[in-house]
Each structure stands twice: as structure tokens, then as C-alpha cells.
């Protein structure tokens, strides 16, 4: 796998397969300057994108949620304290499946 910077200044990992190694350190911090109390991290690969958002909900409590957007545009979202970086997944394929199995809002839409 090779980390590059795309034309939008975002880190993108290429040469990925479902068997490629997955580590929390592969994510980069997303600029959330408009919401200073929220934090977001992203991992863009040629298998799709994983994102983790730690945010204040509209109901007054914090939530951590993980999303996965596949290359075909389908999206899965696991909210309610789900952070794929702490999933124990060792491969990108396992991390993606973890999000899909825990998705409780968007499920392949």
C-alpha cells in the first residue's frame, strides 16, 4: 500500500486489498474548524472510505460513529459509540465488514 496526497490535499491509500493491513494510525485528522467541539478522522483507500466522527448530538450527548462509503457510493453508518479504530480489525476487509455488521442507521444506501 502507498499513501499519496490527492489533488484536494487529502491522504489516499492505493494498492489496497481486503487483506491489506489495517491500523488506527492510517487515519488522518479532518479539519472541523466550523465545529470546534467535534473531531473527525478519515481513511480514504481504493476500497472506499472509512470515517470516524466524535460529535455532540442534537440531543445533548456525545457520540462516536463510524461510516463506510464504498466505491459504488453505498454507505453504512454505525452510531452509538462505534469507533472502527478500536474494533480489533487487522485487515481493511475486516474493518469494512465490522462497520457493515454494526451499521444501525444507514445500511448500504
C-alpha positions as CSV (number, residue, x, y, z in Angstrom):
1,X,0.0,0.0,0.0
2,X,1.2,3.5,-0.8
3,X,0.0,6.7,0.8
4,X,-0.4,9.7,-1.5
5,X,-1.9,13.1,-1.4
6,X,-4.7,13.7,-4.0
7,X,-5.5,17.0,-5.8
8,X,-7.7,18.1,-2.9
9,X,-4.9,17.7,-0.3
10,X,-6.4,14.5,1.2
11,X,-4.4,11.4,2.1
12,X,-5.3,8.4,-0.1
13,X,-4.0,4.9,0.3
14,X,-3.7,3.0,-3.0
15,X,-2.8,-0.6,-3.8
16,X,-5.2,-1.8,-1.1
17,X,-6.9,-5.2,-1.0
18,X,-9.3,-6.6,1.6
19,X,-6.3,-8.4,3.1
20,X,-4.2,-5.2,3.5
21,X,-3.1,-4.3,7.0
22,X,-5.4,-2.0,9.0
23,X,-4.1,0.3,11.7
24,X,-5.6,3.2,13.5
25,X,-2.6,5.3,12.6
26,X,-3.6,5.2,8.9
27,X,-6.4,7.8,9.6
28,X,-5.8,11.5,9.3
29,X,-7.5,14.3,11.2
30,X,-10.1,16.2,9.2
31,X,-10.3,20.0,9.7
32,X,-13.5,20.6,11.6
33,X,-13.0,24.3,12.2
34,X,-16.7,25.1,11.8
35,X,-17.5,22.8,14.7
36,X,-14.7,23.2,17.2
37,X,-16.1,20.7,19.7
38,X,-16.3,17.9,17.1
39,X,-13.5,15.7,15.8
40,X,-13.3,13.7,12.6
41,X,-10.8,11.2,11.1
42,X,-10.7,9.7,7.6
43,X,-9.1,6.9,5.8
44,X,-9.5,7.0,2.1
45,X,-8.5,3.9,0.1
46,X,-9.1,2.5,-3.3
47,X,-11.6,0.1,-1.5
48,X,-13.7,3.1,-0.3
49,X,-13.5,5.5,2.7
50,X,-13.8,4.9,6.4
51,X,-14.6,7.9,8.7
52,X,-14.9,8.3,12.4
53,X,-16.8,11.3,13.9
54,X,-16.8,12.2,17.6
55,X,-19.6,14.8,17.9
56,X,-22.1,16.5,20.1
57,X,-25.5,15.3,19.1
58,X,-28.6,17.5,18.9
59,X,-29.8,15.6,22.0
60,X,-27.1,17.0,24.2
61,X,-24.7,14.0,24.5
62,X,-21.5,13.0,22.7
63,X,-21.5,10.2,20.2
64,X,-18.8,8.4,18.2
65,X,-19.9,6.9,14.9
66,X,-18.1,5.2,12.0
67,X,-19.1,5.4,8.4
68,X,-18.0,3.4,5.4
69,X,-18.6,4.6,1.8
70,X,-18.0,2.0,-0.9
71,X,-16.6,2.9,-4.3
72,X,-20.1,2.4,-5.8
73,X,-21.5,5.1,-3.4
74,X,-23.3,2.9,-0.9
75,X,-23.0,4.0,2.7
76,X,-23.1,2.2,6.1
77,X,-23.2,4.1,9.4
78,X,-22.6,2.6,12.9
79,X,-23.6,5.1,15.6
80,X,-23.8,4.8,19.3
81,X,-20.1,4.6,20.3
82,X,-18.7,2.7,17.4
83,X,-15.1,3.5,16.5
84,X,-13.6,1.2,13.9
85,X,-10.1,2.2,15.0
86,X,-10.8,0.3,18.3
87,X,-12.6,-2.7,16.6
88,X,-9.6,-5.0,16.7
89,X,-9.7,-5.5,12.9
90,X,-6.4,-6.4,11.5
91,X,-7.2,-6.0,7.8
92,X,-9.1,-3.4,5.7
93,X,-11.6,-6.0,4.7
94,X,-12.3,-6.9,8.4
95,X,-12.6,-3.2,9.3
96,X,-15.1,-2.7,6.5
97,X,-17.1,-5.8,7.5
98,X,-17.1,-4.6,11.1
99,X,-18.8,-1.3,10.1
100,X,-21.3,-3.2,7.9
101,X,-22.2,-5.6,10.7
102,X,-22.6,-2.8,13.3
103,X,-24.4,-0.4,10.9
104,X,-27.6,0.7,12.7
105,X,-28.6,3.8,10.7
106,X,-27.6,3.7,7.1
107,X,-27.2,0.1,5.8
108,X,-25.9,0.1,2.2
109,X,-27.9,3.0,1.0
